[in-house]
Amino acid sequence: MSRPADPGIDPAVDFLADLPEQVVYLLYQVHRRREASLAVALEAAGLPLAIWRMLFALQRMQPCTMNTLARYTTVERTALTRVLDQMVKQDLALRTTPPEDRRQVLVTLTGPGLEAFEKGRGIVTKWNRRALGGMSAERLETLRETLDEFLHNMIPDEELAEHIITFDRRSIPNG
């Protein structure tokens, strides 16, 4: 559903008069409102959003290094370490050091971590279905293709962009 131009908007003073700015503004709103709503739904199940993000990423990528996890989650290393400390303390994740390279730290989910992931996945799936309800498969596919293109434009490393878009554990480099 396209919106008609508002004759009361002056493009010289209102940055939302331009379509690219409108699109990015709306993406920001979608992201922030989804995060806030999901945080409430996940908290009700005893699962903080920050931990859910790590569970989601680790379930796809494990075992993985801290660098890989930071790269794919876009979580700053200090914050990532704090969340992983909580997860290890709650027996949701395990950090190990491979004998062949004592400088690396590999992160994997534990049994309770996988159970927490499954609980969170149900909540997130239900939320996503509700938020995207009423959109046809064709519109969803067009939206996905558009977001793929947007990510490719934003991420200068073509290989990284493709790995993030596909999130295929077989293609994710572990380094």
Secondary structure, DSSP 8 states (H G I E B T S, - for coil): ------TT--TTT-GGGSHHHHHHHHHHHHHHHHHHHHHHHHHHTT--HHHHHHHHHHHHH-SEEHHHHHHHHT--HHHHHHHHHHHHHTTSEEEE--TT-TT--EEEE-HHHHHHHHHHHHHHHHHHHHHTTT--HHHHHHHHHHHHHHHHHH-S-HHHHHHHHH--TTT----
